[in-house]
Amino acid sequence: KRVTGSEIFFSQSADYDELKLALGKIEWSGAEGKVKPYQSVTVEGKRLTNYYRVPAGIGVLEAMRNYEQELKEKGYEILFSGRGEEVETVSYNNQISNEILNMKGTYGTPEEKAQWPFQHPDEAKAAYLSAKRAGESGDVFVSVYLVANAHDKWLDLPVDLTLVRFDVCETKAREQRMELVKSETMANEIALNGRIALYGIQFDFNSAAIKPESEATLGEIAKLLQEKPDLKILVVGHTDTVGSFEYNRGLSQQRAESVVANLSAKGISRTRLFPVGVSFASPVATNATEDGRAKNRRVELVDMAGGKVE
């Protein structure tokens, strides 16, 4: 939803496109003498981009707070929110416009003309936020980039007029085609490779709560451990790169512990189960695409094979 009274001055849409979102503020690398790249994630789906002129008298901060409140009220989680040099360092060519939103550096087409003030902002007055709303039919991602117009000659707009680029990307839930992995298959895979990756254990978004549809897979794990009384396993939680490494390490640990608690409730001794969370330290696919991230979100069972956890 736009700020009340705002006017669209450019809009474009695509049935299928990608949207890159910043997930953290700019950080300085003293060793390299430059700022580090933004922490980011790229999603794919139906995309809409609108450029707005905000009514005179409403500054960047007020407009940003308006969007934050509106998104939270609609059930969105704010992934990142930053202002000023947290999101813009023009002197080091590190900008939301070129690194995240891939704006062009020319001035010819209507799209490029709309982008111009976002490529040359007053960095002290720039602001950005990204947000996500989870849903059964697919997740929705939003990014909002706000600047104060610094060049009146390009769009015949007053200097300091607040401008907004609003992007929304609606992803679609993938049809689940995963076969239930039976205990016999688990046993064979572990005997051959020492581990097995399982995708049938699902968790609520940003949570360690196990979804009900995971029960079949958990039942097969319990059956495996009942059939193999000498088997001790590491239950390893893996995540994608959405969020910081430390945050995901905690989340993956909590999820592994949830699996252990579930198996313990099924009669499996906790002395045979060791939860480990490794964040996104061990990907099996690229985290640059939604398909890759889906492959990286998994639980692995690893045969301890006589190893000890002190």
C-alpha positions as CSV (number, residue, x, y, z in Angstrom):
1,K,0.0,0.0,0.0
2,R,1.3,3.4,-0.9
3,V,1.6,6.4,1.4
4,T,-1.7,8.3,1.3
5,G,-1.7,10.8,-1.5
6,S,1.3,9.3,-3.3
7,E,1.3,9.2,-7.1
8,I,2.8,6.5,-9.4
9,F,5.2,7.9,-11.9
10,F,6.4,4.6,-13.4
11,S,5.3,1.0,-13.1
12,Q,6.3,-2.4,-14.6
13,S,5.4,-6.0,-14.0
14,A,6.5,-9.5,-15.0
15,D,4.8,-12.9,-14.7
16,Y,8.1,-14.4,-13.7
17,D,11.2,-12.5,-12.6
18,E,13.6,-12.4,-9.8
19,L,13.9,-9.9,-6.9
20,K,17.1,-9.4,-4.8
21,L,16.6,-8.2,-1.3
22,A,19.2,-6.8,1.2
23,L,19.2,-8.6,4.5
24,G,21.7,-6.5,6.5
25,K,23.4,-3.2,6.7
26,I,26.7,-2.3,5.0
27,E,29.8,-3.3,6.9
28,W,33.3,-1.9,6.5
29,S,36.2,-4.3,5.8
30,G,39.3,-2.6,7.2
31,A,41.6,-5.3,5.8
32,E,40.3,-4.7,2.2
33,G,39.9,-1.0,2.6
34,K,36.3,-1.1,1.3
35,V,32.8,-1.9,2.3
36,K,31.6,-5.6,2.1
37,P,28.9,-6.6,-0.3
38,Y,25.3,-6.6,1.1
39,Q,24.1,-9.7,2.7
40,S,21.2,-10.6,0.4
41,V,18.8,-13.2,-0.9
42,T,17.2,-13.6,-4.4
43,V,13.7,-14.9,-4.9
44,E,11.7,-15.7,-8.0
45,G,8.1,-15.3,-9.0
46,K,5.4,-12.8,-10.2
47,R,6.9,-9.3,-9.7
48,L,5.5,-5.8,-9.6
49,T,7.5,-2.6,-9.4
50,N,6.0,0.8,-8.7
51,Y,7.7,4.2,-8.4
52,Y,5.9,6.8,-6.2
53,R,6.1,10.5,-5.6
54,V,5.2,11.1,-1.9
55,P,3.3,14.3,-1.1
56,A,5.4,17.3,-0.1
57,G,6.0,17.6,3.6
58,I,6.4,13.8,4.2
59,G,10.0,13.0,4.6
60,V,11.9,9.7,4.1
61,L,11.7,8.6,7.7
62,E,8.0,9.2,8.1
63,A,7.3,7.4,4.8
64,M,9.5,4.5,5.9
65,R,7.7,4.1,9.2
66,N,4.4,4.2,7.4
67,Y,5.5,1.2,5.2
68,E,6.9,-0.7,8.2
69,Q,3.6,-0.3,10.1
70,E,1.5,-1.3,7.2
71,L,3.6,-4.4,6.4
72,K,3.5,-5.5,10.0
73,E,-0.2,-5.1,10.2
74,K,-0.6,-7.3,7.1
75,G,1.4,-10.1,8.7
76,Y,4.9,-9.4,7.2
77,E,8.1,-10.0,9.0
78,I,10.6,-7.2,8.5
79,L,13.8,-8.9,7.3
80,F,15.9,-5.7,7.4
81,S,15.4,-2.0,7.9
82,G,18.1,0.6,7.6
83,R,18.8,4.3,6.9
84,G,21.6,6.5,5.8
85,E,25.0,4.9,5.6
86,E,23.6,1.6,6.8
87,V,22.3,1.2,3.3
88,E,24.1,3.7,1.1
89,T,27.8,4.6,0.7
90,V,27.8,6.5,-2.6
91,S,31.5,7.4,-2.3
92,Y,32.3,3.7,-2.4
93,N,29.8,3.0,-5.1
94,N,28.0,0.7,-2.8
95,Q,24.3,1.3,-3.3
96,I,21.0,-0.4,-3.1
97,S,20.2,0.9,-6.6
98,N,23.1,-0.9,-8.3
99,E,24.0,-3.8,-6.0
100,I,20.5,-4.9,-5.0
101,L,18.0,-3.5,-7.5
102,N,20.3,-3.6,-10.5
103,M,19.4,-0.2,-11.8
104,K,21.0,1.0,-15.0
105,G,23.5,3.8,-15.2
106,T,22.0,5.5,-18.2
107,Y,19.3,8.0,-18.9
108,G,17.1,7.3,-21.9
109,T,14.1,5.1,-21.5
110,P,11.2,5.9,-19.2
111,E,12.4,3.2,-16.8
112,E,15.9,4.7,-16.7
113,K,14.5,8.1,-16.2
114,A,12.5,6.9,-13.2
115,Q,15.6,5.2,-11.8
116,W,17.9,8.2,-12.0
117,P,17.1,9.9,-8.6
118,F,17.5,6.5,-6.9
119,Q,21.0,6.1,-8.4
120,H,22.1,9.6,-7.2
121,P,20.5,10.1,-3.8
122,D,21.5,12.1,-0.7
123,E,22.9,9.0,1.1
124,A,22.1,10.6,4.5
125,K,18.4,10.6,3.6
126,A,18.1,7.2,1.9
127,A,16.3,4.3,3.6
128,Y,15.5,0.7,2.7
129,L,13.5,-2.2,4.1
130,S,12.8,-5.8,3.1
131,A,10.0,-8.0,4.4
132,K,8.4,-11.4,4.0
133,R,5.0,-12.9,4.5
134,A,4.8,-16.7,4.6
135,G,1.8,-18.4,3.1
136,E,0.6,-21.9,2.1
137,S,0.3,-20.9,-1.6
138,G,3.7,-19.3,-1.6
139,D,5.7,-16.6,0.2
140,V,5.5,-12.9,-0.7
141,F,8.6,-10.7,-0.5
142,V,8.6,-6.9,-0.5
143,S,11.4,-4.3,-0.7
144,V,10.9,-0.6,-0.2
145,Y,13.7,1.9,-1.2
146,L,13.1,5.5,-0.3
147,V,15.2,8.5,-1.2
148,A,15.0,12.3,-1.1
149,N,15.3,13.7,-4.6
150,A,18.7,15.4,-5.0
151,H,18.5,16.6,-8.6
152,D,15.5,18.7,-9.6
153,K,16.6,18.9,-13.2
154,W,16.1,15.2,-14.0
155,L,12.4,14.7,-13.2
156,D,11.3,18.3,-12.8
157,L,10.6,17.5,-9.1
158,P,11.5,19.6,-6.1
159,V,14.7,18.8,-4.3
160,D,14.1,16.7,-1.1
161,L,10.8,15.4,-2.4
162,T,10.5,11.8,-1.1
163,L,10.5,9.1,-3.8
164,V,9.8,5.5,-3.3
165,R,10.5,2.3,-5.3
166,F,8.2,-0.5,-4.1
167,D,8.9,-4.1,-5.3
168,V,6.8,-7.1,-4.5
169,C,7.5,-10.7,-5.6
170,E,4.9,-13.5,-5.1
171,T,6.6,-16.9,-5.1
172,K,4.6,-20.1,-5.6
173,A,4.7,-23.0,-3.4
174,R,6.2,-26.0,-5.1
175,E,4.2,-29.1,-5.5
176,Q,5.6,-31.6,-3.2
177,R,6.7,-34.7,-5.1
178,M,8.9,-36.3,-2.4
179,E,8.3,-39.9,-1.8
180,L,8.3,-41.0,1.8
181,V,11.7,-42.4,2.6
182,K,11.2,-45.7,4.3
183,S,13.3,-47.1,7.1
184,E,14.9,-49.7,4.9
185,T,16.1,-47.0,2.4
186,M,17.5,-45.0,5.3
187,A,19.4,-48.0,6.6
188,N,20.9,-48.8,3.2
189,E,21.9,-45.1,2.5
190,I,23.5,-44.8,5.9
191,A,25.3,-48.1,5.5
192,L,26.7,-47.0,2.1
193,N,27.4,-43.3,2.7
194,G,27.3,-42.9,6.5
195,R,24.5,-40.3,6.2
196,I,21.2,-39.5,4.6
197,A,19.6,-36.2,3.8
198,L,15.8,-36.0,4.6
199,Y,13.4,-33.4,3.2
200,G,10.2,-34.8,4.7
201,I,10.7,-33.0,8.0
202,Q,9.1,-29.5,7.7
203,F,9.1,-26.6,10.2
204,D,7.0,-23.5,10.6
205,F,8.7,-20.5,9.1
206,N,11.5,-19.1,11.2
207,S,10.6,-21.6,13.9
208,A,11.6,-24.9,15.4
209,A,8.0,-26.1,15.5
210,I,7.6,-29.3,13.4
211,K,4.7,-29.4,11.0
212,P,2.2,-32.2,11.3
213,E,3.0,-33.5,7.8
214,S,6.5,-34.5,9.0
215,E,5.1,-37.3,11.2
216,A,5.4,-40.0,8.5
217,T,9.1,-39.3,8.1
218,L,9.7,-39.1,11.8
219,G,7.9,-42.4,12.2
220,E,10.2,-44.1,9.7
221,I,13.3,-42.7,11.5
222,A,12.0,-44.2,14.8
223,K,11.4,-47.5,13.0
224,L,15.0,-47.4,11.7
225,L,16.4,-46.9,15.2
226,Q,14.2,-49.6,16.6
227,E,15.4,-52.0,13.9
228,K,19.0,-51.0,14.4
229,P,19.4,-50.9,18.3
230,D,23.2,-50.2,18.0
231,L,22.8,-47.2,15.7
232,K,23.7,-43.9,17.2
233,I,23.1,-40.8,15.1
234,L,23.9,-37.1,14.8
235,V,20.7,-35.3,13.9
236,V,22.0,-32.4,11.9
237,G,19.9,-29.3,11.0
238,H,20.8,-27.3,7.8
239,T,19.4,-24.0,6.6
240,D,19.6,-21.7,3.6
241,T,21.3,-18.3,3.7
242,V,18.2,-16.2,4.5
243,G,19.3,-14.4,7.7
244,S,22.7,-14.2,9.4
245,F,25.0,-17.2,9.9
246,E,24.7,-17.0,13.7
247,Y,20.9,-16.7,13.6
248,N,20.7,-19.7,11.4
249,R,23.1,-21.7,13.6
250,G,20.8,-21.2,16.5
251,L,17.7,-22.0,14.4
252,S,19.2,-25.1,13.0
253,Q,20.3,-26.3,16.4
254,Q,16.8,-25.7,17.8
255,R,15.3,-27.7,14.9
256,A,17.6,-30.6,15.4
257,E,16.7,-30.6,19.1
258,S,13.0,-30.6,18.1
259,V,13.6,-33.7,16.0
260,V,15.4,-35.4,18.9
261,A,12.6,-34.6,21.3
262,N,10.0,-36.0,18.9
263,L,12.0,-39.3,18.5
264,S,12.5,-39.5,22.3
265,A,8.8,-39.2,22.7
266,K,8.5,-42.3,20.4
267,G,10.7,-44.3,22.8
268,I,14.1,-43.8,21.3
269,S,16.8,-43.2,24.0
270,R,18.3,-39.8,23.9
271,T,21.7,-41.4,24.5
272,R,21.5,-42.5,20.8
273,L,20.6,-39.0,19.5
274,F,22.8,-36.0,19.3
275,P,21.4,-32.7,17.8
276,V,23.7,-30.4,15.9
277,G,22.9,-27.2,14.0
278,V,25.3,-26.1,11.3
279,S,23.5,-23.1,9.8
280,F,24.4,-22.8,6.1
281,A,27.9,-24.2,6.5
282,S,27.3,-27.3,4.4
283,P,25.2,-26.5,1.3
284,V,24.4,-29.2,-1.3
285,A,23.3,-26.6,-3.9
286,T,23.7,-22.9,-4.6
287,N,21.9,-20.5,-2.3
288,A,21.5,-18.0,-5.2
289,T,18.2,-19.6,-6.4
290,E,15.0,-20.7,-4.7
291,D,15.4,-24.3,-5.9
292,G,18.9,-24.4,-4.4
293,R,17.8,-22.9,-1.1
294,A,15.0,-25.6,-0.9
295,K,17.7,-28.3,-1.3
296,N,19.8,-26.8,1.4
297,R,17.0,-26.8,4.0
298,R,17.1,-30.3,5.3
299,V,17.8,-32.6,8.2
300,E,20.5,-35.2,7.9
301,L,21.0,-38.3,9.9
302,V,24.8,-39.1,10.4
303,D,26.0,-42.5,11.7
304,M,28.3,-41.8,14.6
305,A,30.1,-45.2,13.8
306,G,31.7,-45.4,17.2
307,G,32.4,-41.7,17.5
308,K,31.8,-39.9,20.8
309,V,30.2,-36.6,21.7
310,E,31.7,-35.3,24.9
